[in-house]
Amino acid sequence: MAPATPGAPVASNGVAIAGFAFSPSTLTVSKGTTVTWVNEDRAPHTVTGAGGLNSPVLRGGDSYSFTFHSAGTFSYGCDIHSFMHGTVVVK
């Protein structure tokens, strides 16, 4: 996947990483959906958490995609910035 352009709109099944926050902080998707996180900050971030979420370090413009194959609530955060948290709810 090509790097995203900073400030580009994030798809409905996507999460923007901007201003040291995940937006939206909670995303609800259907089972089988691929969610893509796009780092719109200049600072590096990660997407790490429940259910196998484990991105590499994402530099500005980098993206990470993960397909949710089972229903549940998946919490995640940034390993670099412990105050950053998000949730994906899979129905």
C-alpha positions as CSV (number, residue, x, y, z in Angstrom):
1,M,0.0,0.0,0.0
2,A,1.4,3.4,-0.9
3,P,1.9,5.9,1.9
4,A,-1.0,8.2,2.6
5,T,-0.8,11.9,1.9
6,P,-0.9,13.8,5.2
7,G,-4.3,15.4,5.6
8,A,-5.9,13.0,3.2
9,P,-9.4,11.7,4.2
10,V,-9.4,8.4,5.9
11,A,-11.8,5.7,4.6
12,S,-14.9,4.8,6.6
13,N,-13.1,1.6,7.8
14,G,-10.0,3.7,8.7
15,V,-8.5,5.4,11.7
16,A,-6.4,8.5,11.4
17,I,-3.5,9.0,13.8
18,A,-3.3,12.8,14.1
19,G,-2.6,15.2,16.9
20,F,-1.3,12.3,19.1
21,A,-4.7,10.6,19.0
22,F,-6.6,7.9,17.1
23,S,-9.6,9.2,15.3
24,P,-12.2,7.9,15.7
25,S,-11.2,6.6,19.1
26,T,-13.8,3.8,18.7
27,L,-14.6,2.3,15.3
28,T,-17.4,-0.3,14.8
29,V,-17.0,-2.7,11.9
30,S,-18.4,-6.0,10.6
31,K,-16.5,-9.3,11.0
32,G,-14.1,-9.7,8.0
33,T,-13.4,-6.0,7.7
34,T,-9.9,-4.7,7.1
35,V,-9.2,-1.6,9.1
36,T,-6.4,0.8,8.0
37,W,-4.6,3.2,10.3
38,V,-2.8,6.1,8.7
39,N,-0.2,8.2,10.6
40,E,-0.9,11.8,9.7
41,D,1.6,13.1,12.4
42,R,5.2,13.7,11.9
43,A,6.0,11.7,15.1
44,P,6.2,7.9,14.9
45,H,3.4,5.8,16.3
46,T,2.4,2.1,16.6
47,V,-0.9,0.2,16.7
48,T,-0.5,-2.5,19.3
49,G,-3.1,-4.4,21.2
50,A,-5.6,-7.2,21.6
51,G,-6.3,-9.8,18.9
52,G,-3.0,-9.6,17.1
53,L,-2.7,-5.9,16.4
54,N,1.0,-5.3,16.1
55,S,2.2,-2.7,13.6
56,P,5.7,-1.8,13.0
57,V,6.7,1.8,13.9
58,L,4.7,4.0,11.6
59,R,6.4,7.2,10.4
60,G,4.5,10.2,9.0
61,G,2.4,9.0,6.0
62,D,2.8,5.3,6.8
63,S,-0.2,3.0,7.2
64,Y,-1.0,-0.3,8.8
65,S,-3.9,-2.6,7.9
66,F,-5.4,-5.5,9.9
67,T,-8.4,-7.7,9.1
68,F,-10.7,-8.6,12.0
69,H,-11.9,-12.2,11.5
70,S,-13.8,-12.6,14.8
71,A,-16.3,-10.5,16.7
72,G,-15.4,-8.8,19.9
73,T,-14.0,-5.6,21.3
74,F,-10.3,-5.0,20.5
75,S,-8.4,-2.3,22.5
76,Y,-5.1,-1.0,21.2
77,G,-2.6,1.8,21.9
78,C,0.6,3.3,20.8
79,D,3.7,1.7,22.4
80,I,5.6,5.0,22.0
81,H,3.0,7.2,23.5
82,S,1.2,5.3,26.3
83,F,-1.6,7.9,26.6
84,M,-2.9,7.1,23.1
85,H,-5.7,4.5,23.1
86,G,-8.4,3.3,20.7
87,T,-11.0,0.5,20.3
88,V,-12.3,-1.5,17.4
89,V,-15.7,-3.1,18.0
90,V,-16.3,-6.0,15.6
91,K,-19.9,-7.3,15.2
